[in-house]
């Protein structure tokens, strides 16, 4: 239930903010909401690895390692959805991922697994009446915002390399000992540039004028 609330809340808040700014964009809020939900669910893989490993049949080897690996995959997908170049490919990968993990949810429900307590006091098969439609919603959400809607809105205000907030490190001038920081596009003598899709999302919702440094 909590992942669903996070998904819907983030979507509504980011959509309202984009409308308030006068730049309504139905695509980016949907991807941002799914990204935030994936980061939340990924934390569970690291907080409850033993309990989540009980969601897999004992015949599967390295169950706890698989739990940690899928947590990393969810975190990576959260970044991929917000990276314009990889949005569609990440969306297809997430659809496959959601389909593959559904049997684990079915098994956990039949075994009454409570992954937070690492015991067998879970809600049981009745939980599937909620869990299966929820999984279908996740699949439909990713397809709609990450594939179908993106193809209809190729010029959406999705973050791209051109709008990412950047931190650039330039070579020190002659006679100085420390590197200098600056904004703008990479220029002569700049040795590194770091971009973050999550910072770009904040930049789109809350733009801050560039100020010269130094």
TAUR-V551750 format. One record per backbone hydrogen bond with DSSP energy under -1.0 kcal/mol. CO is the residue of the C=O (numbers start at 1). NH is the residue of the N-H. Records with the same first field share a line. If there is no record, write none. Layout:
CO = NH ; NH
This chain:
1 = 5
2 = 6
3 = 7
4 = 8
5 = 9
6 = 10
7 = 11
8 = 12
9 = 13
10 = 14
11 = 15
12 = 16
13 = 17
14 = 18
15 = 19
16 = 20
17 = 21
18 = 23
19 = 22
27 = 31
28 = 32
29 = 33
30 = 34
31 = 35
32 = 36
33 = 37
34 = 38
35 = 39
36 = 40
37 = 41
38 = 42
39 = 43
43 = 47
44 = 48
48 = 52
49 = 53
52 = 55
53 = 56
57 = 60
62 = 66
63 = 67
64 = 68
65 = 69
66 = 70
67 = 71
68 = 72
69 = 73
70 = 74
71 = 75
72 = 76
73 = 77
74 = 78
75 = 79
76 = 80
77 = 81
80 = 83
83 = 86
86 = 90
87 = 91
88 = 92
89 = 93
90 = 94
91 = 95
92 = 96
93 = 97
94 = 98
95 = 99
96 = 100
97 = 101
101 = 105
102 = 106
103 = 107
104 = 108
105 = 109
106 = 110
107 = 111
108 = 113
112 = 122
114 = 118 ; 119
119 = 114
124 = 127
125 = 128
126 = 129
127 = 130 ; 131
128 = 132
130 = 134
131 = 135
132 = 136
133 = 137
134 = 138
135 = 139
136 = 140
137 = 141
138 = 142
139 = 143
140 = 144
141 = 145
142 = 146
143 = 147 ; 148
144 = 149
147 = 151
148 = 152
149 = 153
153 = 156
159 = 84
160 = 163
167 = 194
168 = 182
169 = 191 ; 192
170 = 180
173 = 176
180 = 170
182 = 168
187 = 190
189 = 171
192 = 169
194 = 167
196 = 200
197 = 201
198 = 202
199 = 203
200 = 204
201 = 205
202 = 206
